[in-house]
Amino acid sequence: MNYSRLLILIPFLFFSCFGDIERDITTDLQVEGREIFNISMALDESLAFAFKSFEAYSKADTSEVLGCPNIFIDKEQKKITLEFLGNRQCVNEINLSRLGKIHISYTSQSTFNAVTLEYDNYTSRGNTIEGQREFRQSRISNGLNSNTRTETFTELLIIDEHGSSTKINGQFEHSISMLNSVATDITSNGSLEGRNITGRPIRMNRTQPKRYSFNCLNGGFVVPRQGSETWQIFRHTSQATSHQAVYESEIDCQSKVTLTLHDGRTIIYRQ
């Protein structure tokens, strides 16, 4: 009798364990999708700060800068500090709730000009960002290549509201479109790699450049209106799940991100 009960119990235990594995995989894919969106938002929401000149910040009113920060100017060091208070009512602060500081340093060398963004206890949408990003403007034979910036960062940390962190390295090229000497759009291409919140290797390649409108960025709408990416998360050395992110415009400055997960399901994010 006991032996018969054991035979009945064994397959029950087997299928119970299999069900748990399936639920874990399903949860992992959804978590990976949310992490991809968090990484993209963390990089995109502060991108506009790097394309404003020292002189423009020096003349700007608080309400003219994305997120309405306090602006501190160090002319000797050629450094701008933006202090976000988190509780300030601001027309161009749309569900981002910035808090903390961003230090922006300007450097001029013989072969390039550089703008460095350094995060200081900075939080946006519940995600804390630590580290810095450098944007270089190369010099060419007849002056500066003013419409192109090369961005690099190493070991940039994105820490979610639960204290889990993503660490990434990236390299991008940003091209600025001009109309009557006014910047209208940014076209951005590049890739990143690092490790995700579970410690697994992560890699992103942009399959179609992201395109942002300066008017939309300055108005607080930071999701790009065009672009696509392939995100890979490696569970083993040669085995990875692959997710696709597509960015597209909806109405005016409002855009959406459609994530197609490895198993074919889709998740749509809006800012």
Helices and strands as residue ranges (DSSP letters): H 2-44, G 47-51, H 54-59, G 62-64, E 70-74, E 79-84, E 99-108, E 112-124, E 127-140, E 143-144, E 148-159, E 165-179, E 182-195, E 201-213, H 214-218, E 226-236, E 239-251, E 254-260, E 266-270
